[in-house]
Amino acid sequence: MKTVFITGVSAGIGHALAELYLARGFQVCGVSRRVATDLADHPNMIFARCDLTRFDAITGVVDSLFARAGAASLEALFINAGSFGPTPKLATETSITEFHEVLNINVSAAKSVLDACLSRSARPQCVAFSASISAIRPRPGMLSYSVSKAALNALVKSYALENPDIFFAVLGLCIVDTELTRGAMRADDRFDDLVALRARATSIDGYLATPDERARDLAAVLDRRVELGLQSGQFKEIRELTAMLDRRSSAEKV
């Protein structure tokens, strides 16, 4: 049975990915701080509750999950768990504690999970990261998040260069209806870009993707990454890739 590993399976995109791959007949190894209660009884769901910022515990959790799964190989690893941090603040208002908390979950935890999985003999064929255009085009009020996603891009690029046997997908997931996005949407009037983003998200049909929609997009992009010309370790926005798939699908029907 094919196996995938997903972080942050209790809610949002991680939960939607777990549901999608279970429906496809995969075995899903998942971790999150909260229990994914609606998935817990699925026979192909192997779950462990874990705070990913407890870096010293991650290797043991990963080893335990794979021992329970009996997985001989790992089809894909989805490093999805992340945080926006407190509501948008000016950089000077952001405490060093708040800054470190976001970097810990968005970057250090990602590295810890990645290292634990890459150190095993059954290494993943593909690793997908929930990235963000904020790494390249930061907005006021998003210091911690933007810095963490820029650091994530650099981290993944380094791993891709050093591990050419594994495909690293760095995908900007755009705006999705998750708790992380809702944090950014709580911007006050000092942050014009975020206020305008909130207006678009609440007034334009289809602008705000659901977690289920984005999970399907992620799976489709990974399934057709060679056809799309996706390069390992190179950041891409998922809407650009899904638009390419839509055009190809339309052309095939003509």
Secondary structure, DSSP 8 states (H G I E B T S, - for coil): --EEEEE-TTSHHHHHHHHHHHHTT-EEEEEESS--TTTTT-TTEEEEE--TT-HHHHHHHHHHHHHHHT-S-EEEEEE------SS-B-GGGS-HHHHHHHHIIIIIHHHHHHHHHHTSSS-EEEEEEEE-GGGTS--TTBHHHHHHHHHHHHHHHHHHHH-TTSEEEEEE--SBSSHHHHHHTT--TT-HHHHHHHHHHHHSTTTSB-HHHHHHHHHHHHHTHHHHT--TT-EEEHHHHHHHHHHHHHHHH-
